[in-house]
């Protein structure tokens, strides 16, 4: 079932935890690329020193964050890697959730082909010989999953309640959700220590991620 607007129009912390176990889907040229969301981070808008919208900042890039919950917020880091977020809350309140990792469940062969074409990694195994942990290693980071799922700035501000880029509920339920400080935000003073990163307790196989 595709997630509707009501699911997204909650606060960013609630959304970040609720998205664990949901399935991120991007249909490209008739092929479904899909992965179970295994890690997220919440960014809580104007009061969050780690947020792009801290202090009410509004730029051409951050304007997307001010849309109502359920829109894609895609931006570049280092001028080359896309990161994908989903807006939370109501229009004008710039909270968002960064999707940090997914576990591939559909279109895996096509994902690996995209990684091979878009990644700088030189050693990428053939699909027929890849292990589950190797496959997950190509989607267990925010930039990596965007490479594998063909997510880029063209999708910024897209409404994720319709169309070919969305999140659905396939019935996965996380057995245990862990909370940690967010990553790569040392500039954010006390906010760098907030436990606003959510992750499944990882094991070797996806059936053990969820109950």
C-alpha positions in Angstrom: 0.0 0.0 0.0 1.4 3.4 -1.0 1.8 5.8 1.9 -0.6 8.7 1.8 -0.4 12.3 2.9 -1.6 11.6 6.5 1.4 9.3 7.1 3.9 12.1 6.3 2.2 15.1 8.1 3.6 14.2 11.5 6.7 15.5 13.2 10.1 14.6 11.7 11.1 12.3 14.6 7.9 10.3 14.4 8.3 10.0 10.7 11.9 9.0 10.8 11.1 6.0 13.1 7.9 5.1 11.3 9.7 4.9 7.9 11.9 2.0 9.2 10.6 -1.1 7.5 8.7 0.8 4.8 9.8 0.2 1.1 11.3 3.0 -1.0 10.3 2.5 -4.7 11.5 4.1 -7.9 10.0 2.8 -11.1 12.4 3.6 -14.0 11.6 2.6 -17.6 9.2 -0.1 -16.5 11.6 -1.6 -13.9 10.8 -1.4 -10.2 13.8 -0.5 -8.0 12.9 -1.1 -4.4 14.5 -1.4 -1.0 13.4 -1.7 2.6 14.3 1.4 4.5 16.8 0.3 7.3 18.2 3.6 8.5 17.0 7.2 8.7 17.8 10.5 10.3 15.4 13.3 11.5 16.2 16.9 10.9 13.9 19.2 12.9 13.8 22.4 11.1 14.4 25.9 12.4 15.4 24.9 15.9 17.8 22.1 14.8 21.4 23.3 14.3 22.1 20.4 12.0 19.2 21.3 9.7 19.6 23.1 6.4 16.7 25.3 7.5 18.1 26.2 11.0 17.0 29.6 12.1 14.4 29.8 9.3 17.0 29.8 6.5 15.4 29.8 3.1 17.4 29.4 -0.1 16.7 28.0 -3.6 17.9 24.6 -2.3 16.1 24.6 1.1 12.8 25.9 -0.2 11.7 22.3 -0.8 11.9 21.6 3.0 9.0 24.1 3.5 6.6 21.9 1.5 4.1 19.8 3.4 5.0 16.3 4.4 5.5 13.7 1.6 7.7 15.6 -0.8 11.2 14.5 -1.9 14.0 16.8 -0.9 17.1 15.8 -2.9 20.3 17.8 -2.7 23.9 17.3 -3.7 26.9 16.9 -1.4 30.5 17.5 -2.5 28.9 18.7 -5.8 28.5 15.1 -7.0 26.5 12.8 -4.6 22.7 13.0 -4.2 21.1 12.6 -0.8 17.4 11.9 -0.5 15.0 13.2 2.2 11.3 13.2 2.7 9.6 16.2 4.1 7.6 15.9 7.3 5.0 18.0 9.1 2.9 20.8 7.6 3.6 23.4 4.9 6.0 26.0 6.2 7.5 23.8 8.9 10.8 22.6 7.4 11.3 19.2 9.0 12.6 16.3 6.9 13.9 12.8 7.2 17.1 11.7 5.5 17.0 8.1 4.1 20.4 6.7 5.0 20.1 3.0 3.9 17.8 0.6 2.1 18.0 -3.2 1.7 17.3 -4.1 -2.0 14.3 -6.4 -2.6 13.4 -5.7 -6.3 15.4 -4.7 -9.3 18.6 -5.8 -7.7 20.4 -6.6 -11.0 19.4 -3.2 -12.4 20.6 -1.5 -9.3 24.0 -3.1 -9.6 24.2 -2.0 -13.2 23.4 1.5 -12.1 26.1 1.4 -9.4 28.6 0.1 -12.0 27.7 3.0 -14.3 27.5 5.8 -11.7 30.0 4.8 -9.0 33.7 5.4 -8.8 34.3 2.0 -7.2 36.5 -0.1 -9.5 35.8 -3.6 -8.1 32.1 -4.4 -8.4 31.2 -8.1 -8.6 28.9 -9.7 -11.2 25.3 -10.0 -10.0 25.2 -13.8 -10.3 28.0 -14.1 -7.8 27.1 -11.4 -5.3 26.3 -12.1 -1.7 23.5 -10.5 0.2 25.9 -8.5 2.4 27.8 -7.3 -0.7 24.6 -6.2 -2.4 23.6 -4.3 0.8 27.0 -2.6 0.8 26.0 -0.7 -2.3 22.8 0.8 -0.7 23.8 1.3 2.9 24.7 5.0 2.7 22.6 8.0 1.5 24.7 8.7 -1.6 25.1 5.0 -2.4 21.4 4.3 -2.4 20.7 7.3 -4.6 23.2 5.9 -7.1 21.6 2.4 -7.0 18.1 3.7 -7.3 18.6 6.5 -9.9 17.6 9.2 -7.5 18.9 12.7 -8.4 18.0 16.4 -8.3 15.4 15.9 -11.0 13.2 14.3 -8.3 13.5 17.3 -5.9 10.2 18.6 -4.7 8.3 15.7 -6.2 5.1 14.7 -4.4 5.7 11.1 -3.2 2.1 10.3 -2.6 1.7 9.5 -6.3 3.6 8.7 -9.5 6.6 6.4 -9.9 8.7 7.5 -6.9 7.0 6.7 -3.5 7.1 4.7 -0.3 4.8 1.8 0.4 4.0 -0.5 3.3 4.7 -4.1 2.4 4.1 -5.3 6.0 7.7 -5.5 7.2 8.0 -4.7 10.9 11.3 -3.9 12.6 12.1 -6.4 15.3 14.2 -3.8 17.1 14.9 -0.1 16.2 18.1 1.4 17.6 18.7 5.1 18.2 22.0 6.8 17.7 23.5 10.3 17.2 23.4 11.5 13.6 26.5 11.3 11.4 28.7 14.0 9.9 27.3 17.0 11.7 30.1 17.9 14.1 29.4 21.6 13.3 26.0 21.4 15.0 27.2 21.9 18.6 24.9 20.2 21.1 22.6 19.0 18.3 25.3 16.6 17.1 24.6 14.4 20.1 20.8 14.2 19.7 19.8 10.5 19.2 17.9 11.2 16.0 19.3 8.5 13.8 17.1 5.4 13.6 18.3 2.0 12.4 17.2 -1.6 12.5 19.4 -3.9 14.5 21.3 -5.5 11.6 21.9 -9.1 11.1 23.1 -11.1 8.1 19.7 -11.6 6.4 16.7 -9.3 5.9 14.2 -11.8 7.4 16.0 -11.3 10.7 15.8 -7.5 10.4 12.0 -7.6 10.7 9.3 -9.6 12.4 
